[in-house]
């Protein structure tokens, strides 16, 4: 699986809000949750990077890995539950897809978008899913990403924390039978967040890809 390029977001809340207002200019109205704010900033950087023509990015498949229960929308579900507000059982699972849904609307994405949920190993699941998508359609790029943010209540970004995202443009499928290796130290330790692990795998390029 070839890495055509990647972008990073590693900012505090003030920088993200400033970039969202100056560059993204969300015009669809309505409340944007914190996860979607981070997603839109990352996508704007990807489109502005010039790594891949905009037409290819719009037709690409997207897979975004989030650590389970880290999304702002899960807190929304919990607050509804605590307040006795009725909500569909699928509420949490449906709203976990909101960040990519917002990106799809804003940037006019025509490819499939998938949200991958998991524990600290979600980075690996995301890349394995990307490899599967590329095997089915090797000529169409896949944008795979991983993100983590520090939240401070509904719709908020923790002013004292760093919010991180890596989006990588991948192409060419893995040969049949190949797979990503099990996690080994390789200069990294298990306590690192999934975004840092994902970033290092992408940077190394040949680490099991």
C-alpha angles and dihedrals in degrees: 000000000000122000108220092184144303143217132213137210116199107157144130121250095263093056092047093049091048093050091046091055097041102038111018099040097188106214102174093091127220131087119314115209119223094255092054091049090056091044093052093049091050092048092048089054091049093052092046094047095078090219090128130012112267091240090059092048091052092053096042126107115247129212119180122189120209127176109249115263092008095102123104088229091065089059088050089055092048093051091050090050094048091049093050093244113156114242134167115264088241091057096108095042094046095047093048085073093057097098093059091039090057090047090050092054096043099044099033096241114190100182128082120283123207132183115210117202125193149116126284089307093063089109089066095045090051093053092045090052089048090052090052092051091050092050089057095044109016095171095057116076122234123214109210123184146173128201143179130182139178111242130200105190132309115341093355135122116212105250092211099048138079119241116209137193135164121195118188129189109220132187139176120042128255115258110264111274096024120116140175112274124250113267113281126177097252090168092314130096133219093248093068117105121256093252093059091049091047090049094051093048090052093045093050089051094187098057097117094320 
